[in-house]
Amino acid sequence: MSQARNVEHGDVAGRRIALFAGAYNHISDGVTLTLNRLVGYLEGRDAEVLVFAPTAKSAPAIKHAGTLVTIPSLPWPGRSDYRLSLGLSRRARQRLKAFAPDLVHIASPDYLGAQALLWANDQGVPVVTSFHTHFGAYLRYFPTYNRLYRMDLLEGTCWRYGRWFYPQCQHIYVPSQAMVDELRRRGISNGLRLWPRGVNQERFHPRWRCEAWRQHHGLAADDLVVTYVGRLVWEKGLNVFAKVIRRLEDSGIAHRSIMVGDGPARKRLRERLPRTLFTGRLSRDQLSKAYASSDIFFFPSDTETFGNVTLEAMASGLPAVCADAGGSSALVLNNVTGFLASPGDSEDFFHKVQRLLSSASLRRSMGARALARSRLFDWDQVMAQMSAFYRDIWHSSPSSVGTGLIANGTKSLVTRAAA
């Protein structure tokens, strides 16, 4: 009796949710960390979650939350850090059938996701999906890694597939208004729900600034540090980053540059930027100190659907220089908390980074406003909103679910953030 009453009020206690993902523990990025946080939240409220995802033979990049069922996979052609799911094995199907989920949540529209969709439709189980990766934009960068793989030619096919896949899901959880607009432009409009991300205000805060950390990395007290945090993959705009840093160096503009993260572009970047400090992937206290001990956050990616690292930098009190695209444009208020530059325009990025380097007062004022804005993005509210979305699925008739636009609860959260 109490269990039913909890569910009626938006709780997920006693519910069973099957989550399908293209990556869950073999990569540490915004997508996998968000999904792990979601699973931890749901299990903390007495829901049962079974995760189906590919894994790698190497040690996991993160300690995952929940129960993980390994899906057979192969490395993506030209991108061995990604895994290509081979679909539901007989063992995985048996686990799924025995689990008997109340809801199927698909976090990647890959082959595994398509099989999960078809299984759920056949079993009469409601299906939702969350949009994490702008696959169409990512495909454009595959020739950067290997010219034999012209997967950029598949962008149109990718969107045609999306127009088949997404309308069969009752909800589509999208992290930013820019991506909502992009999906609508591509002919995908029903069931859109805005589901942004949050930031840990204790983990990311200016109080983590540490002169000992700076000294350990060879930074003088008066060095101005320009920092990138994220995976070292070309789709993050790293060609622009390299061009801007080299121009700053060639122009004699005082600064130090740091790249936090790892990935297949690291070797070539180190060759192009021999004066840049490459820390590798950092976690917990070291990552907190890296953000807060910097002075400017420089993130030129134009493929972000949200931009978790930008929000973490803002919470650390840094002004950000980001691409005027995707998730970054929903986080950075241009000329207020930082600067937005034209995607791919290294000249525009250079002038905006230079402007921040030349003015301590501008860095302080923008950093303070960035910190204040970051407080509008609270993980507890974000995850509670997902619980409410699930409740809408379980307590709405099939004909009424999926025809709406954006749930009022999340809309109010994002409206405050956009103010």
JOFEN-V491036 format. One record per run of one state. SS is the DSSP state (H for helix, E for strand, L for the rest). FROM is the first residue (numbers start at 0). TO is the last residue. If there is no record, write none. Layout:
BEGIN
ss: [SS SS]
from: [FROM FROM]
to: [TO TO]
END
This chain:
BEGIN
ss: [L H L E L H L E L E L E L E L H L E L H L E L H L H L H L E L H L E L H L H L E L H L H L E L H L E L H L E L H L E L H L E L E L H L H L H L H L]
from: [0 1 8 15 21 29 44 47 54 66 71 72 76 78 85 89 99 102 106 110 123 125 131 134 139 141 145 150 168 170 174 176 185 191 194 205 208 210 216 224 229 233 236 237 250 255 261 265 272 276 280 283 292 295 299 307 315 318 323 327 331 333 334 337 341 345 357 359 374 378 394 407 418]
to: [0 7 14 20 28 43 46 53 65 70 71 75 77 84 88 98 101 105 109 122 124 130 133 138 140 144 149 167 169 173 175 184 190 193 204 207 209 215 223 228 232 235 236 249 254 260 264 271 275 279 282 291 294 298 306 314 317 322 326 330 332 333 336 340 344 356 358 373 377 393 406 417 418]
END
